[in-house]
Amino acid sequence: IYRARGSSDYFFAMAKDMGQGYNANLEMLSRGANEYKNLRKIKQPLKGMLYSSLGVLSFLILLAAIWFGFRLARELSAPILALVAGTQRIARGDLSVRLSDTSADELGALIRSFNTMAEDLEESRRTIVDANSRLEEQNLRIAGHSSYIETVLDNVASGVISFDQEGVINTANRSAALILDMDAAHMVGRPVTEILPAPPGSDIEREARQHSRKNQKDRWRYDV
């Protein structure tokens, strides 16, 4: 539109053909502008929803990490706690304790070593108990035999005194105590040379040692 020269009431209008697609393009631009305005209106709600989704996702990831950490700690600490409990039971004398673990890692090897140690200790204790039982039976038989011999010696008329290689009296029967006019309990533990008088040139202890070295199976006798 142009104003006519020299006149303020007349104008010239000029138009140019924009082609057949101009109106369609104009409508497309108009729709795009409206959609952009609508998007600007919902921008903040969308941003809030996005931040909320990210927050929930982060919280879930944090919970999963905490749960995994607790589970891993429990899997690592459970065998160690079982070892501590098993060690305490062994310290209290319970050697039948065994731990079960099928893992192939270092903890599994440690538990298998613990079970092997417990089995060895139990077997050793069983062997010791059996040996002690046999030893007690032998001691009882020896004690019974000694009691029988003492009973026999107390009822014989001859005086009998036994002493060890050092010449210290071990036993003395009743007849020996009557013959020597001494208490039998008082003679035990004293050197035989203090109790039995030896003839001149004789040594009871020396003679007994020589006889023991030459004839270990035969009895040696000394008459007073």
PyRosetta script that sets phi, psi and omega in degrees:
from pyrosetta import init, pose_from_sequence

init()
pose = pose_from_sequence("IYRARGSSDYFFAMAKDMGQGYNANLEMLSRGANEYKNLRKIKQPLKGMLYSSLGVLSFLILLAAIWFGFRLARELSAPILALVAGTQRIARGDLSVRLSDTSADELGALIRSFNTMAEDLEESRRTIVDANSRLEEQNLRIAGHSSYIETVLDNVASGVISFDQEGVINTANRSAALILDMDAAHMVGRPVTEILPAPPGSDIEREARQHSRKNQKDRWRYDV")
pose.set_psi(1, 128.7)
pose.set_omega(1, 179.1)
pose.set_phi(2, -126.9)
pose.set_psi(2, 145.3)
pose.set_omega(2, 175.4)
pose.set_phi(3, -80.8)
pose.set_psi(3, 139.5)
pose.set_omega(3, 179.1)
pose.set_phi(4, -69.5)
pose.set_psi(4, 138.2)
pose.set_omega(4, -178.6)
pose.set_phi(5, -69.2)
pose.set_psi(5, 130.1)
pose.set_omega(5, 177.3)
pose.set_phi(6, 83.1)
pose.set_psi(6, 3.7)
pose.set_omega(6, -179.3)
pose.set_phi(7, -142.9)
pose.set_psi(7, 139.5)
pose.set_omega(7, 179.1)
pose.set_phi(8, -101.2)
pose.set_psi(8, -0.4)
pose.set_omega(8, -177.9)
pose.set_phi(9, -105.5)
pose.set_psi(9, -8.8)
pose.set_omega(9, -175.7)
pose.set_phi(10, -117.9)
pose.set_psi(10, 140.5)
pose.set_omega(10, 178.8)
pose.set_phi(11, -133.0)
pose.set_psi(11, 151.7)
pose.set_omega(11, 173.7)
pose.set_phi(12, -107.0)
pose.set_psi(12, 130.4)
pose.set_omega(12, 178.4)
pose.set_phi(13, -110.6)
pose.set_psi(13, 128.6)
pose.set_omega(13, 179.7)
pose.set_phi(14, -122.0)
pose.set_psi(14, 141.5)
pose.set_omega(14, -179.0)
pose.set_phi(15, -131.7)
pose.set_psi(15, 151.5)
pose.set_omega(15, -180.0)
pose.set_phi(16, -128.7)
pose.set_psi(16, 134.6)
pose.set_omega(16, -179.9)
pose.set_phi(17, -74.0)
pose.set_psi(17, 119.8)
pose.set_omega(17, -176.9)
pose.set_phi(18, -90.6)
pose.set_psi(18, 2.1)
pose.set_omega(18, 179.4)
pose.set_phi(19, 95.7)
pose.set_psi(19, 171.9)
pose.set_omega(19, -176.1)
pose.set_phi(20, -75.1)
pose.set_psi(20, -26.7)
pose.set_omega(20, -176.7)
pose.set_phi(21, -90.0)
pose.set_psi(21, 6.3)
pose.set_omega(21, -176.1)
pose.set_phi(22, -66.6)
pose.set_psi(22, -48.0)
pose.set_omega(22, -178.8)
pose.set_phi(23, -61.6)
pose.set_psi(23, -38.8)
pose.set_omega(23, 179.3)
pose.set_phi(24, -66.0)
pose.set_psi(24, -41.1)
pose.set_omega(24, 177.8)
pose.set_phi(25, -65.0)
pose.set_psi(25, -38.6)
pose.set_omega(25, 179.4)
pose.set_phi(26, -64.6)
pose.set_psi(26, -41.1)
pose.set_omega(26, 177.4)
pose.set_phi(27, -66.3)
pose.set_psi(27, -36.1)
pose.set_omega(27, 178.9)
pose.set_phi(28, -65.0)
pose.set_psi(28, -42.6)
pose.set_omega(28, 177.5)
pose.set_phi(29, -63.7)
pose.set_psi(29, -37.7)
pose.set_omega(29, -179.6)
pose.set_phi(30, -65.3)
pose.set_psi(30, -43.2)
pose.set_omega(30, 178.7)
pose.set_phi(31, -65.7)
pose.set_psi(31, -39.0)
pose.set_omega(31, 178.2)
pose.set_phi(32, -62.5)
pose.set_psi(32, -40.4)
pose.set_omega(32, 178.7)
pose.set_phi(33, -64.9)
pose.set_psi(33, -40.3)
pose.set_omega(33, 179.1)
pose.set_phi(34, -66.0)
pose.set_psi(34, -41.9)
pose.set_omega(34, 178.0)
pose.set_phi(35, -63.6)
pose.set_psi(35, -38.3)
pose.set_omega(35, 178.4)
pose.set_phi(36, -63.5)
pose.set_psi(36, -41.4)
pose.set_omega(36, 177.8)
pose.set_phi(37, -62.0)
pose.set_psi(37, -41.1)
pose.set_omega(37, 179.5)
pose.set_phi(38, -65.1)
pose.set_psi(38, -39.6)
pose.set_omega(38, 177.8)
pose.set_phi(39, -64.5)
pose.set_psi(39, -37.9)
pose.set_omega(39, 177.3)
pose.set_phi(40, -63.2)
pose.set_psi(40, -32.8)
pose.set_omega(40, 179.6)
pose.set_phi(41, -69.1)
pose.set_psi(41, -36.3)
pose.set_omega(41, -177.6)
pose.set_phi(42, -98.2)
pose.set_psi(42, 11.3)
pose.set_omega(42, -178.8)
pose.set_phi(43, -63.8)
pose.set_psi(43, -49.0)
pose.set_omega(43, -177.9)
pose.set_phi(44, -64.7)
pose.set_psi(44, -44.5)
pose.set_omega(44, 176.0)
pose.set_phi(45, -60.4)
pose.set_psi(45, -40.2)
pose.set_omega(45, 177.8)
pose.set_phi(46, -64.6)
pose.set_psi(46, -40.8)
pose.set_omega(46, 178.4)
pose.set_phi(47, -63.3)
pose.set_psi(47, -41.3)
pose.set_omega(47, 178.0)
pose.set_phi(48, -63.4)
pose.set_psi(48, -42.0)
pose.set_omega(48, 177.6)
pose.set_phi(49, -62.8)
pose.set_psi(49, -39.3)
pose.set_omega(49, 179.9)
pose.set_phi(50, -64.9)
pose.set_psi(50, -45.1)
pose.set_omega(50, 179.0)
pose.set_phi(51, -64.3)
pose.set_psi(51, -37.6)
pose.set_omega(51, 178.2)
pose.set_phi(52, -64.7)
pose.set_psi(52, -42.7)
pose.set_omega(52, 178.8)
pose.set_phi(53, -62.9)
pose.set_psi(53, -42.9)
pose.set_omega(53, 178.0)
pose.set_phi(54, -63.4)
pose.set_psi(54, -39.3)
pose.set_omega(54, 178.7)
pose.set_phi(55, -64.4)
pose.set_psi(55, -44.3)
pose.set_omega(55, 178.0)
pose.set_phi(56, -63.1)
pose.set_psi(56, -42.9)
pose.set_omega(56, 179.6)
pose.set_phi(57, -62.8)
pose.set_psi(57, -42.1)
pose.set_omega(57, 178.6)
pose.set_phi(58, -63.8)
pose.set_psi(58, -40.9)
pose.set_omega(58, 178.8)
pose.set_phi(59, -63.4)
pose.set_psi(59, -40.9)
pose.set_omega(59, 177.9)
pose.set_phi(60, -64.6)
pose.set_psi(60, -41.0)
pose.set_omega(60, 177.7)
pose.set_phi(61, -62.9)
pose.set_psi(61, -41.0)
pose.set_omega(61, 178.7)
pose.set_phi(62, -63.3)
pose.set_psi(62, -43.3)
pose.set_omega(62, 177.9)
pose.set_phi(63, -62.2)
pose.set_psi(63, -42.5)
pose.set_omega(63, 179.0)
pose.set_phi(64, -63.1)
pose.set_psi(64, -39.6)
pose.set_omega(64, 178.6)
pose.set_phi(65, -65.7)
pose.set_psi(65, -41.5)
pose.set_omega(65, 178.4)
pose.set_phi(66, -63.9)
pose.set_psi(66, -44.2)
pose.set_omega(66, 179.6)
pose.set_phi(67, -62.5)
pose.set_psi(67, -43.1)
pose.set_omega(67, 179.0)
pose.set_phi(68, -64.1)
pose.set_psi(68, -38.9)
pose.set_omega(68, 178.6)
pose.set_phi(69, -63.9)
pose.set_psi(69, -44.3)
pose.set_omega(69, 178.3)
pose.set_phi(70, -64.3)
pose.set_psi(70, -41.1)
pose.set_omega(70, 179.7)
pose.set_phi(71, -64.6)
pose.set_psi(71, -43.1)
pose.set_omega(71, 178.9)
pose.set_phi(72, -64.3)
pose.set_psi(72, -42.5)
pose.set_omega(72, 178.7)
pose.set_phi(73, -63.1)
pose.set_psi(73, -39.1)
pose.set_omega(73, 179.6)
pose.set_phi(74, -67.4)
pose.set_psi(74, -40.1)
pose.set_omega(74, 178.5)
pose.set_phi(75, -65.6)
pose.set_psi(75, -32.4)
pose.set_omega(75, 178.8)
pose.set_phi(76, -79.8)
pose.set_psi(76, -37.4)
pose.set_omega(76, -175.4)
pose.set_phi(77, -82.8)
pose.set_psi(77, -26.4)
pose.set_omega(77, -177.3)
pose.set_phi(78, -60.1)
pose.set_psi(78, -48.6)
pose.set_omega(78, 177.7)
pose.set_phi(79, -62.7)
pose.set_psi(79, -36.3)
pose.set_omega(79, 179.7)
pose.set_phi(80, -66.6)
pose.set_psi(80, -43.2)
pose.set_omega(80, 176.9)
pose.set_phi(81, -63.3)
pose.set_psi(81, -37.6)
pose.set_omega(81, 177.3)
pose.set_phi(82, -64.9)
pose.set_psi(82, -38.8)
pose.set_omega(82, 176.6)
pose.set_phi(83, -63.9)
pose.set_psi(83, -41.5)
pose.set_omega(83, 178.9)
pose.set_phi(84, -62.3)
pose.set_psi(84, -45.7)
pose.set_omega(84, 179.7)
pose.set_phi(85, -63.8)
pose.set_psi(85, -41.5)
pose.set_omega(85, 178.2)
pose.set_phi(86, -64.1)
pose.set_psi(86, -39.4)
pose.set_omega(86, 177.6)
pose.set_phi(87, -63.8)
pose.set_psi(87, -40.8)
pose.set_omega(87, 177.8)
pose.set_phi(88, -64.2)
pose.set_psi(88, -39.3)
pose.set_omega(88, 178.3)
pose.set_phi(89, -65.8)
pose.set_psi(89, -38.7)
pose.set_omega(89, 176.9)
pose.set_phi(90, -65.9)
pose.set_psi(90, -39.2)
pose.set_omega(90, 177.7)
pose.set_phi(91, -62.4)
pose.set_psi(91, -29.2)
pose.set_omega(91, 177.6)
pose.set_phi(92, -83.9)
pose.set_psi(92, -1.8)
pose.set_omega(92, 176.8)
pose.set_phi(93, 102.9)
pose.set_psi(93, 0.0)
pose.set_omega(93, 179.7)
pose.set_phi(94, -88.7)
pose.set_psi(94, 93.7)
pose.set_omega(94, -177.8)
pose.set_phi(95, -89.8)
pose.set_psi(95, 3.2)
pose.set_omega(95, 179.5)
pose.set_phi(96, -88.0)
pose.set_psi(96, 1.0)
pose.set_omega(96, -177.3)
pose.set_phi(97, -70.4)
pose.set_psi(97, 135.9)
pose.set_omega(97, 175.7)
pose.set_phi(98, -137.1)
pose.set_psi(98, 142.2)
pose.set_omega(98, -179.7)
pose.set_phi(99, -106.6)
pose.set_psi(99, 142.8)
pose.set_omega(99, -179.6)
pose.set_phi(100, -108.9)
pose.set_psi(100, 126.0)
pose.set_omega(100, 177.0)
pose.set_phi(101, -161.2)
pose.set_psi(101, 125.2)
pose.set_omega(101, -177.3)
pose.set_phi(102, -103.6)
pose.set_psi(102, 6.7)
pose.set_omega(102, -178.4)
pose.set_phi(103, -72.4)
pose.set_psi(103, 154.2)
pose.set_omega(103, -178.4)
pose.set_phi(104, -104.1)
pose.set_psi(104, 13.7)
pose.set_omega(104, -178.8)
pose.set_phi(105, -89.7)
pose.set_psi(105, -167.5)
pose.set_omega(105, -177.4)
pose.set_phi(106, -65.6)
pose.set_psi(106, -36.5)
pose.set_omega(106, 178.5)
pose.set_phi(107, -64.7)
pose.set_psi(107, -39.5)
pose.set_omega(107, 176.7)
pose.set_phi(108, -62.2)
pose.set_psi(108, -41.8)
pose.set_omega(108, 177.6)
pose.set_phi(109, -64.1)
pose.set_psi(109, -38.0)
pose.set_omega(109, 178.6)
pose.set_phi(110, -64.9)
pose.set_psi(110, -41.6)
pose.set_omega(110, 179.7)
pose.set_phi(111, -67.2)
pose.set_psi(111, -40.4)
pose.set_omega(111, 177.5)
pose.set_phi(112, -64.2)
pose.set_psi(112, -37.3)
pose.set_omega(112, 176.0)
pose.set_phi(113, -65.0)
pose.set_psi(113, -38.3)
pose.set_omega(113, 177.4)
pose.set_phi(114, -62.6)
pose.set_psi(114, -44.2)
pose.set_omega(114, 179.2)
pose.set_phi(115, -63.1)
pose.set_psi(115, -40.1)
pose.set_omega(115, 177.7)
pose.set_phi(116, -63.0)
pose.set_psi(116, -42.1)
pose.set_omega(116, 178.3)
pose.set_phi(117, -62.7)
pose.set_psi(117, -43.4)
pose.set_omega(117, 179.8)
pose.set_phi(118, -63.4)
pose.set_psi(118, -40.5)
pose.set_omega(118, 177.8)
pose.set_phi(119, -63.6)
pose.set_psi(119, -42.5)
pose.set_omega(119, 178.9)
pose.set_phi(120, -63.6)
pose.set_psi(120, -42.2)
pose.set_omega(120, 179.4)
pose.set_phi(121, -64.4)
pose.set_psi(121, -41.4)
pose.set_omega(121, 179.7)
pose.set_phi(122, -65.1)
pose.set_psi(122, -41.4)
pose.set_omega(122, 178.7)
pose.set_phi(123, -65.2)
pose.set_psi(123, -40.8)
pose.set_omega(123, 178.8)
pose.set_phi(124, -63.7)
pose.set_psi(124, -43.0)
pose.set_omega(124, 178.7)
pose.set_phi(125, -64.8)
pose.set_psi(125, -38.7)
pose.set_omega(125, 178.4)
pose.set_phi(126, -62.9)
pose.set_psi(126, -41.2)
pose.set_omega(126, 178.3)
pose.set_phi(127, -63.9)
pose.set_psi(127, -42.4)
pose.set_omega(127, 179.7)
pose.set_phi(128, -65.5)
pose.set_psi(128, -41.2)
pose.set_omega(128, 179.2)
pose.set_phi(129, -63.3)
pose.set_psi(129, -42.8)
pose.set_omega(129, 178.2)
pose.set_phi(130, -63.2)
pose.set_psi(130, -42.3)
pose.set_omega(130, 179.3)
pose.set_phi(131, -64.3)
pose.set_psi(131, -40.3)
pose.set_omega(131, 178.3)
pose.set_phi(132, -65.1)
pose.set_psi(132, -38.0)
pose.set_omega(132, 178.3)
pose.set_phi(133, -63.3)
pose.set_psi(133, -45.4)
pose.set_omega(133, 178.4)
pose.set_phi(134, -63.7)
pose.set_psi(134, -39.3)
pose.set_omega(134, 179.6)
pose.set_phi(135, -65.3)
pose.set_psi(135, -40.4)
pose.set_omega(135, 177.3)
pose.set_phi(136, -63.6)
pose.set_psi(136, -40.4)
pose.set_omega(136, 177.1)
pose.set_phi(137, -62.6)
pose.set_psi(137, -43.0)
pose.set_omega(137, 178.0)
pose.set_phi(138, -63.7)
pose.set_psi(138, -41.3)
pose.set_omega(138, 179.0)
pose.set_phi(139, -63.5)
pose.set_psi(139, -39.2)
pose.set_omega(139, 178.1)
pose.set_phi(140, -65.0)
pose.set_psi(140, -41.2)
pose.set_omega(140, 177.7)
pose.set_phi(141, -64.9)
pose.set_psi(141, -41.9)
pose.set_omega(141, 178.9)
pose.set_phi(142, -64.8)
pose.set_psi(142, -42.5)
pose.set_omega(142, 179.2)
pose.set_phi(143, -63.0)
pose.set_psi(143, -40.9)
pose.set_omega(143, 177.3)
pose.set_phi(144, -64.7)
pose.set_psi(144, -40.8)
pose.set_omega(144, 178.5)
pose.set_phi(145, -65.6)
pose.set_psi(145, -42.3)
pose.set_omega(145, 178.7)
pose.set_phi(146, -63.6)
pose.set_psi(146, -41.4)
pose.set_omega(146, 177.8)
pose.set_phi(147, -62.6)
pose.set_psi(147, -39.5)
pose.set_omega(147, 178.3)
pose.set_phi(148, -64.2)
pose.set_psi(148, -43.5)
pose.set_omega(148, -180.0)
pose.set_phi(149, -64.3)
pose.set_psi(149, -42.2)
pose.set_omega(149, 178.9)
pose.set_phi(150, -62.7)
pose.set_psi(150, -39.4)
pose.set_omega(150, 178.5)
pose.set_phi(151, -63.5)
pose.set_psi(151, -42.4)
pose.set_omega(151, 178.9)
pose.set_phi(152, -65.3)
pose.set_psi(152, -44.5)
pose.set_omega(152, -178.1)
pose.set_phi(153, -65.8)
pose.set_psi(153, -34.2)
pose.set_omega(153, 179.5)
pose.set_phi(154, -69.0)
pose.set_psi(154, -18.6)
pose.set_omega(154, -176.9)
pose.set_phi(155, -106.0)
pose.set_psi(155, 5.7)
pose.set_omega(155, 174.8)
pose.set_phi(156, -93.3)
pose.set_psi(156, 154.8)
pose.set_omega(156, -177.0)
pose.set_phi(157, -80.0)
pose.set_psi(157, -24.1)
pose.set_omega(157, -178.3)
pose.set_phi(158, -79.4)
pose.set_psi(158, 147.1)
pose.set_omega(158, 175.2)
pose.set_phi(159, -81.7)
pose.set_psi(159, 129.4)
pose.set_omega(159, -177.1)
pose.set_phi(160, -126.0)
pose.set_psi(160, 126.8)
pose.set_omega(160, 177.4)
pose.set_phi(161, -128.5)
pose.set_psi(161, 131.0)
pose.set_omega(161, 176.2)
pose.set_phi(162, -115.8)
pose.set_psi(162, 143.3)
pose.set_omega(162, 179.3)
pose.set_phi(163, -143.5)
pose.set_psi(163, 162.0)
pose.set_omega(163, -176.5)
pose.set_phi(164, -87.9)
pose.set_psi(164, -172.4)
pose.set_omega(164, -177.8)
pose.set_phi(165, -67.6)
pose.set_psi(165, -20.4)
pose.set_omega(165, 178.7)
pose.set_phi(166, -87.2)
pose.set_psi(166, -1.5)
pose.set_omega(166, 179.6)
pose.set_phi(167, 83.1)
pose.set_psi(167, 17.6)
pose.set_omega(167, 179.4)
pose.set_phi(168, -96.7)
pose.set_psi(168, 131.7)
pose.set_omega(168, -176.0)
pose.set_phi(169, -70.0)
pose.set_psi(169, 132.8)
pose.set_omega(169, 176.8)
pose.set_phi(170, -99.0)
pose.set_psi(170, -48.3)
pose.set_omega(170, -179.3)
pose.set_phi(171, -138.9)
pose.set_psi(171, 157.0)
pose.set_omega(171, 174.8)
pose.set_phi(172, -149.9)
pose.set_psi(172, 130.3)
pose.set_omega(172, -177.3)
pose.set_phi(173, -83.4)
pose.set_psi(173, 178.6)
pose.set_omega(173, -175.3)
pose.set_phi(174, -66.8)
pose.set_psi(174, -38.1)
pose.set_omega(174, -179.3)
pose.set_phi(175, -64.6)
pose.set_psi(175, -39.8)
pose.set_omega(175, 177.8)
pose.set_phi(176, -62.7)
pose.set_psi(176, -40.7)
pose.set_omega(176, 178.5)
pose.set_phi(177, -63.7)
pose.set_psi(177, -38.1)
pose.set_omega(177, 178.5)
pose.set_phi(178, -69.7)
pose.set_psi(178, -40.1)
pose.set_omega(178, -179.7)
pose.set_phi(179, -64.5)
pose.set_psi(179, -44.3)
pose.set_omega(179, -177.6)
pose.set_phi(180, -87.0)
pose.set_psi(180, -4.0)
pose.set_omega(180, -179.9)
pose.set_phi(181, 56.6)
pose.set_psi(181, 49.4)
pose.set_omega(181, 179.8)
pose.set_phi(182, -138.7)
pose.set_psi(182, 160.5)
pose.set_omega(182, 175.0)
pose.set_phi(183, -78.0)
pose.set_psi(183, 132.4)
pose.set_omega(183, -178.1)
pose.set_phi(184, -62.2)
pose.set_psi(184, -39.8)
pose.set_omega(184, 179.1)
pose.set_phi(185, -65.7)
pose.set_psi(185, -28.1)
pose.set_omega(185, 179.5)
pose.set_phi(186, -75.2)
pose.set_psi(186, -25.1)
pose.set_omega(186, -179.8)
pose.set_phi(187, -79.0)
pose.set_psi(187, -31.1)
pose.set_omega(187, -176.6)
pose.set_phi(188, -64.9)
pose.set_psi(188, 131.3)
pose.set_omega(188, 178.8)
pose.set_phi(189, 94.3)
pose.set_psi(189, -4.9)
pose.set_omega(189, 179.7)
pose.set_phi(190, -101.6)
pose.set_psi(190, 154.1)
pose.set_omega(190, 176.5)
pose.set_phi(191, -62.3)
pose.set_psi(191, 142.9)
pose.set_omega(191, -177.8)
pose.set_phi(192, -66.2)
pose.set_psi(192, -27.2)
pose.set_omega(192, -179.5)
pose.set_phi(193, -69.1)
pose.set_psi(193, -20.7)
pose.set_omega(193, 176.4)
pose.set_phi(194, -79.9)
pose.set_psi(194, -21.5)
pose.set_omega(194, -175.3)
pose.set_phi(195, -97.8)
pose.set_psi(195, -46.4)
pose.set_omega(195, -176.0)
pose.set_phi(196, -100.8)
pose.set_psi(196, 120.7)
pose.set_omega(196, 177.2)
pose.set_phi(197, -73.3)
pose.set_psi(197, 131.5)
pose.set_omega(197, -179.6)
pose.set_phi(198, -96.7)
pose.set_psi(198, 141.2)
pose.set_omega(198, 176.6)
pose.set_phi(199, -64.3)
pose.set_psi(199, 160.3)
pose.set_omega(199, 179.5)
pose.set_phi(200, -58.1)
pose.set_psi(200, 133.1)
pose.set_omega(200, 179.6)
pose.set_phi(201, 79.2)
pose.set_psi(201, 8.6)
pose.set_omega(201, -178.9)
pose.set_phi(202, -118.1)
pose.set_psi(202, 146.5)
pose.set_omega(202, 177.9)
pose.set_phi(203, -132.1)
pose.set_psi(203, 105.8)
pose.set_omega(203, -175.7)
pose.set_phi(204, -59.5)
pose.set_psi(204, -46.5)
pose.set_omega(204, -176.7)
pose.set_phi(205, -63.5)
pose.set_psi(205, -42.9)
pose.set_omega(205, -179.7)
pose.set_phi(206, -65.4)
pose.set_psi(206, -42.8)
pose.set_omega(206, 179.9)
pose.set_phi(207, -63.5)
pose.set_psi(207, -40.0)
pose.set_omega(207, 179.5)
pose.set_phi(208, -65.6)
pose.set_psi(208, -38.8)
pose.set_omega(208, 178.5)
pose.set_phi(209, -65.5)
pose.set_psi(209, -44.1)
pose.set_omega(209, 179.7)
pose.set_phi(210, -62.2)
pose.set_psi(210, -41.8)
pose.set_omega(210, 178.6)
pose.set_phi(211, -65.3)
pose.set_psi(211, -36.7)
pose.set_omega(211, -179.8)
pose.set_phi(212, -67.7)
pose.set_psi(212, -35.7)
pose.set_omega(212, 179.4)
pose.set_phi(213, -72.4)
pose.set_psi(213, -32.8)
pose.set_omega(213, -177.3)
pose.set_phi(214, -85.5)
pose.set_psi(214, -43.4)
pose.set_omega(214, -175.6)
pose.set_phi(215, -130.7)
pose.set_psi(215, 87.0)
pose.set_omega(215, -176.3)
pose.set_phi(216, -72.5)
pose.set_psi(216, -24.0)
pose.set_omega(216, -177.0)
pose.set_phi(217, -90.9)
pose.set_psi(217, -21.0)
pose.set_omega(217, -178.4)
pose.set_phi(218, -87.8)
pose.set_psi(218, 152.5)
pose.set_omega(218, 178.5)
pose.set_phi(219, -87.1)
pose.set_psi(219, 146.5)
pose.set_omega(219, 177.3)
pose.set_phi(220, -105.6)
pose.set_psi(220, 137.3)
pose.set_omega(220, -176.0)
pose.set_phi(221, -130.3)
pose.set_psi(221, 138.4)
pose.set_omega(221, 178.2)
pose.set_phi(222, -133.5)
pose.set_psi(222, 119.8)
pose.set_omega(222, 179.6)
pose.set_phi(223, -94.7)
pose.set_psi(223, 132.6)
pose.set_omega(223, 179.5)
pose.set_phi(224, -101.1)
pose.dump_pdb("model.pdb")
